[in-house]
Amino acid sequence: MSALVWLWRLLAVWTLLAVSSSQRNGLNAVDFSQRFGSALPSLSRPANASQIFYGVMFDAGSTGTRIHVYTFIQKEPDGLPVLDNEMFHSMKPGLSAYADIPEIAGHTVRQLLRVAKKTVPPVEWKRTPVVFRATAGLRLLPPTKAHALLEEVQDVFDESPFYVPPDSVSIMDGTDEGILAWVTVNFLTDDSQMRSLPLLSGRLHKNAQKTVGILDLGGGSTQITFLPKSKKTIESAPADYIVRFDMFNSTHELYTHSYLGNGIKAARLSALGALGSDGLEKKVFQTSCLPKKYTSEFSFGGFSYHISGVTNGKTK
């Protein structure tokens, strides 16, 4: 995933827990508020005290697995939580590299959970939700292998002392990935709101005049998401490219699509004719896009690809 995408994990703690398999009706309607209360259990504190709570988010991308441990403060009962702190750690390669040895994927998640245990006070463990979302790295795998990895992660979560909500371990589809990237960028990019963090809602409040679109270039996929200005764009787009959802008392109707296999690494391998090839240890993928004497190895998804330039200007 791109370096920017970690930002939308800030919202993912709130929104992914609220989305139950992205309930869609008509134009893919998504209710981001559903199940919010049960996802982040209330804490027993004095009525006049700020409520502090935590959220643990695993981002399983195509090039690595990252953990984000968030500390939130709920200062106003009817206001939005304020991000107080984030603890981040990552491990490479991505879990798709362990498609044939899922036990190693479980070990990776256990290692990262230690970061959460050190960050969240033990008294809060059982009330702190932990969520795992995989993206294009696992979407590119055969379903049986991806499922085996998810089962391993689920077992690790079930053994942990944290609160494991329903559907806490899954592969995020490209539509949800695009939506959440768009939400986060627009949540964070309004200058007037950035000067007043407790009121942070960016360009998503109902009186906002403008929003920004996103091009999210990951390792295994690319997402394009924006709010169309013209009704013609909505009417002419394929039905599954248009998603409508409610958030912060506003309704948003987005154009969003994920191009699986067009992430920066997967696309490079496709251009070489290498993506999905067998017998990699005996093959050298050549391209005139590289210097003629250049040789190297390119790693992605747990596989190593031998690449080199060619002297005659033709790609093999």
C-alpha positions as CSV (number, residue, x, y, z in Angstrom):
1,M,0.0,0.0,0.0
2,S,1.1,3.6,-0.5
3,A,2.7,5.6,2.3
4,L,-0.4,7.8,2.5
5,V,-2.8,5.0,3.3
6,W,-1.7,4.6,6.9
7,L,-3.7,7.8,7.6
8,W,-7.0,6.2,6.9
9,R,-6.4,3.7,9.7
10,L,-7.3,6.6,12.0
11,L,-10.8,6.3,10.7
12,A,-10.7,2.6,10.1
13,V,-10.8,2.0,13.9
14,W,-14.2,3.7,13.9
15,T,-15.6,2.8,10.6
16,L,-14.5,-0.7,9.7
17,L,-15.9,-1.9,13.0
18,A,-19.2,-0.2,12.1
19,V,-19.4,-1.8,8.6
20,S,-20.8,-5.3,8.6
21,S,-19.7,-6.7,5.3
22,S,-20.5,-3.3,3.7
23,Q,-24.3,-3.6,3.6
24,R,-25.3,-2.3,0.2
25,N,-28.8,-1.7,-1.2
26,G,-29.6,0.1,-4.4
27,L,-26.4,2.1,-5.1
28,N,-24.3,0.2,-2.6
29,A,-25.5,2.1,0.5
30,V,-23.2,1.9,3.5
31,D,-24.2,2.8,7.0
32,F,-21.0,3.8,8.9
33,S,-22.7,4.3,12.2
34,Q,-24.2,0.8,12.5
35,R,-22.9,-1.2,15.5
36,F,-20.6,1.8,16.5
37,G,-21.6,1.6,20.1
38,S,-20.9,-2.1,20.5
39,A,-17.6,-1.9,18.6
40,L,-16.1,0.5,21.1
41,P,-17.4,-0.4,24.5
42,S,-18.1,2.3,27.0
43,L,-15.8,2.8,29.9
44,S,-17.0,3.3,33.5
45,R,-15.8,6.9,34.3
46,P,-17.2,9.9,36.1
47,A,-19.7,11.8,34.0
48,N,-17.5,14.9,33.8
49,A,-14.3,13.1,32.9
50,S,-12.8,12.7,29.4
51,Q,-13.3,9.2,28.1
52,I,-10.0,7.5,26.9
53,F,-10.2,4.5,24.7
54,Y,-7.9,2.5,22.4
55,G,-8.1,0.8,19.1
56,V,-5.7,-1.7,17.5
57,M,-5.6,-1.9,13.7
58,F,-3.6,-4.4,11.6
59,D,-2.9,-3.3,8.0
60,A,-1.8,-6.4,6.0
61,G,-0.6,-5.0,2.8
62,S,1.2,-6.6,-0.1
63,T,4.7,-5.5,1.0
64,G,4.4,-5.7,4.8
65,T,2.1,-6.0,7.8
66,R,1.7,-2.9,10.1
67,I,0.1,-2.4,13.5
68,H,-1.4,0.9,14.5
69,V,-2.3,1.3,18.2
70,Y,-4.5,4.4,18.6
71,T,-5.3,6.3,21.8
72,F,-8.5,8.4,21.5
73,I,-10.1,10.9,23.9
74,Q,-13.8,11.5,23.8
75,K,-14.1,15.0,25.3
76,E,-17.7,15.8,24.3
77,P,-20.5,13.2,24.5
78,D,-21.8,14.3,21.1
79,G,-18.5,15.2,19.5
80,L,-16.0,13.2,17.5
81,P,-13.1,11.4,19.3
82,V,-9.8,13.2,19.2
83,L,-6.7,11.2,18.3
84,D,-4.3,11.6,21.2
85,N,-1.5,9.2,20.2
86,E,-0.5,6.5,17.7
87,M,2.0,3.7,18.1
88,F,3.2,2.2,14.9
89,H,5.3,-0.8,14.0
90,S,5.7,-2.9,10.8
91,M,7.2,-6.2,9.7
92,K,8.2,-7.3,6.2
93,P,7.4,-9.2,4.0
94,G,3.7,-9.1,3.6
95,L,1.7,-12.1,4.8
96,S,1.1,-13.3,1.2
97,A,4.8,-14.4,1.3
98,Y,3.7,-17.1,3.8
99,A,0.9,-18.5,1.6
100,D,2.4,-22.0,1.9
101,I,3.4,-21.7,5.5
102,P,0.5,-19.8,7.3
103,E,2.0,-20.6,10.7
104,I,4.7,-18.0,10.0
105,A,2.0,-15.4,9.4
106,G,0.5,-16.2,12.8
107,H,4.0,-15.7,14.3
108,T,4.2,-12.2,12.6
109,V,0.9,-11.2,14.1
110,R,1.9,-12.4,17.6
111,Q,5.1,-10.3,17.4
112,L,3.1,-7.2,16.4
113,L,0.5,-7.8,19.2
114,R,3.4,-7.3,21.7
115,V,3.4,-3.6,20.6
116,A,-0.3,-3.4,21.6
117,K,0.3,-5.0,24.9
118,K,3.0,-2.5,25.7
119,T,1.0,0.4,24.6
120,V,-2.5,-0.3,26.0
121,P,-2.9,-0.5,29.8
122,P,-3.7,-4.1,30.8
123,V,-6.9,-2.9,32.5
124,E,-8.2,-1.8,29.1
125,W,-7.2,-4.9,27.1
126,K,-10.6,-6.6,27.2
127,R,-12.3,-3.4,26.0
128,T,-9.9,-2.5,23.3
129,P,-11.0,-3.8,19.8
130,V,-8.4,-5.4,17.6
131,V,-9.1,-5.5,13.8
132,F,-7.2,-7.0,10.9
133,R,-7.7,-6.0,7.3
134,A,-5.8,-7.4,4.4
135,T,-5.7,-5.7,1.0
136,A,-4.4,-6.6,-2.5
137,G,-1.6,-8.9,-1.3
138,L,-4.2,-11.5,-0.2
139,R,-6.7,-10.6,-2.8
140,L,-4.1,-11.8,-5.4
141,L,-3.8,-15.2,-3.7
142,P,-5.8,-18.3,-4.5
143,P,-8.9,-18.2,-2.2
144,T,-7.9,-21.4,-0.3
145,K,-4.4,-20.0,0.6
146,A,-5.8,-16.6,1.6
147,H,-8.4,-18.3,3.8
148,A,-5.7,-20.4,5.5
149,L,-3.8,-17.2,6.4
150,L,-6.9,-15.5,7.7
151,E,-7.7,-18.6,9.9
152,E,-4.2,-18.4,11.4
153,V,-4.6,-14.7,12.2
154,Q,-8.1,-15.4,13.7
155,D,-6.6,-18.1,16.0
156,V,-4.0,-15.6,17.2
157,F,-6.6,-13.0,17.9
158,D,-8.8,-15.4,19.8
159,E,-5.8,-16.3,22.0
160,S,-5.1,-12.6,22.7
161,P,-6.5,-10.6,25.7
162,F,-8.1,-8.0,23.5
163,Y,-11.7,-7.5,22.4
164,V,-12.2,-9.3,19.1
165,P,-15.4,-8.0,17.4
166,P,-17.3,-10.1,14.9
167,D,-15.8,-10.1,11.4
168,S,-12.5,-8.7,12.9
169,V,-10.3,-10.6,10.5
170,S,-11.0,-10.3,6.7
171,I,-9.8,-9.2,3.3
172,M,-11.0,-5.7,2.5
173,D,-12.4,-5.4,-1.0
174,G,-11.2,-2.7,-3.3
175,T,-14.4,-0.7,-2.9
176,D,-14.1,-0.3,0.8
177,E,-10.4,0.4,0.5
178,G,-11.1,3.3,-1.9
179,I,-13.9,4.7,0.3
180,L,-11.9,4.7,3.5
181,A,-8.9,6.3,1.7
182,W,-11.2,9.1,0.4
183,V,-12.9,9.5,3.8
184,T,-9.5,9.9,5.6
185,V,-8.0,12.4,3.1
186,N,-11.1,14.6,3.2
187,F,-11.3,14.2,7.0
188,L,-7.8,15.6,7.3
189,T,-7.4,18.2,4.6
190,D,-9.6,21.2,5.6
191,D,-7.3,24.0,6.8
192,S,-9.9,25.6,9.1
193,Q,-10.6,22.3,10.8
194,M,-7.0,21.4,11.1
195,R,-6.6,24.5,13.3
196,S,-9.2,23.2,15.7
197,L,-8.6,19.5,16.2
198,P,-11.4,18.7,18.6
199,L,-13.8,19.7,15.8
200,L,-11.9,17.8,13.2
201,S,-14.2,16.6,10.4
202,G,-12.4,18.2,7.4
203,R,-14.4,18.4,4.2
204,L,-17.0,15.8,5.3
205,H,-19.3,18.1,7.3
206,K,-22.6,18.9,5.6
207,N,-21.7,22.5,4.8
208,A,-18.4,21.6,3.0
209,Q,-18.2,23.2,-0.4
210,K,-15.4,21.1,-1.9
211,T,-13.9,17.6,-1.5
212,V,-10.7,16.1,-2.9
213,G,-10.3,12.9,-4.9
214,I,-7.7,10.2,-4.2
215,L,-5.4,8.1,-6.3
216,D,-4.1,5.4,-4.0
217,L,-1.2,3.5,-5.6
218,G,-0.4,0.4,-3.5
219,G,1.9,-2.5,-4.2
220,G,-0.8,-4.8,-5.5
221,S,-3.7,-2.5,-6.5
222,T,-4.6,1.0,-7.3
223,Q,-7.8,2.8,-6.1
224,I,-9.4,5.8,-7.7
225,T,-12.2,7.5,-5.7
226,F,-13.8,10.9,-6.0
227,L,-17.1,12.8,-5.5
228,P,-18.5,13.5,-9.1
229,K,-19.5,17.0,-9.8
230,S,-21.7,16.0,-12.7
231,K,-24.7,13.6,-12.6
232,K,-23.7,12.4,-16.0
233,T,-20.6,10.9,-14.4
234,I,-22.8,8.9,-12.1
235,E,-25.3,7.9,-14.7
236,S,-22.7,6.7,-17.2
237,A,-20.5,4.8,-14.8
238,P,-20.9,1.1,-14.2
239,A,-23.4,0.5,-11.3
240,D,-20.8,-1.1,-9.1
241,Y,-18.5,1.9,-9.4
242,I,-20.9,4.2,-7.6
243,V,-21.3,3.9,-3.8
244,R,-23.6,6.0,-1.5
245,F,-23.1,6.2,2.2
246,D,-24.0,8.4,5.2
247,M,-21.4,9.9,7.5
248,F,-21.4,12.9,9.9
249,N,-25.0,13.7,9.0
250,S,-24.2,14.0,5.3
251,T,-24.8,11.7,2.3
252,H,-21.9,11.1,-0.1
253,E,-22.2,9.4,-3.5
254,L,-18.8,8.4,-4.7
255,Y,-17.2,7.0,-7.9
256,T,-14.7,4.4,-6.7
257,H,-12.9,1.5,-8.4
258,S,-10.0,-0.7,-7.5
259,Y,-7.7,-2.0,-10.2
260,L,-6.3,-5.2,-8.8
261,G,-2.9,-6.1,-10.3
262,N,-2.2,-2.4,-11.1
263,G,-0.3,-1.6,-7.9
264,I,3.3,-0.4,-8.5
265,K,4.9,-3.8,-7.9
266,A,2.3,-6.0,-9.5
267,A,2.1,-3.8,-12.6
268,R,5.9,-3.9,-13.0
269,L,5.8,-7.7,-12.9
270,S,2.9,-7.8,-15.4
271,A,4.9,-5.6,-17.7
272,L,7.7,-8.1,-17.5
273,G,5.3,-11.0,-18.1
274,A,6.3,-12.4,-14.8
275,L,3.2,-12.1,-12.6
276,G,1.7,-15.5,-12.0
277,S,4.6,-17.4,-13.8
278,D,5.8,-20.8,-12.7
279,G,9.3,-22.1,-12.4
280,L,10.8,-18.8,-11.3
281,E,14.1,-20.2,-10.2
282,K,15.0,-21.0,-13.8
283,K,13.6,-18.0,-15.6
284,V,15.1,-14.5,-16.3
285,F,12.6,-11.9,-17.3
286,Q,14.1,-9.4,-19.7
287,T,13.1,-5.9,-20.7
288,S,14.5,-3.2,-22.8
289,C,13.3,-0.7,-20.2
290,L,16.4,-1.7,-18.1
291,P,20.1,-1.0,-19.0
292,K,21.4,-3.8,-21.2
293,K,23.9,-5.1,-18.6
294,Y,21.6,-4.8,-15.7
295,T,20.7,-7.9,-13.7
296,S,18.8,-8.1,-10.4
297,E,16.2,-9.8,-8.3
298,F,12.7,-8.4,-7.6
299,S,10.7,-9.6,-4.7
300,F,7.0,-9.5,-4.3
301,G,4.4,-11.6,-2.5
302,G,7.0,-14.1,-1.2
303,F,8.5,-14.8,-4.7
304,S,11.8,-13.7,-6.2
305,Y,12.0,-12.8,-9.9
306,H,15.2,-12.6,-11.8
307,I,15.2,-9.6,-14.2
308,S,17.7,-8.2,-16.6
309,G,18.0,-5.8,-19.5
310,V,18.4,-6.9,-23.2
311,T,20.8,-5.8,-25.9
312,N,18.5,-5.9,-28.9
313,G,15.8,-3.6,-27.6
314,K,13.1,-6.3,-27.5
315,T,11.2,-7.5,-24.4
316,K,11.0,-11.2,-23.8
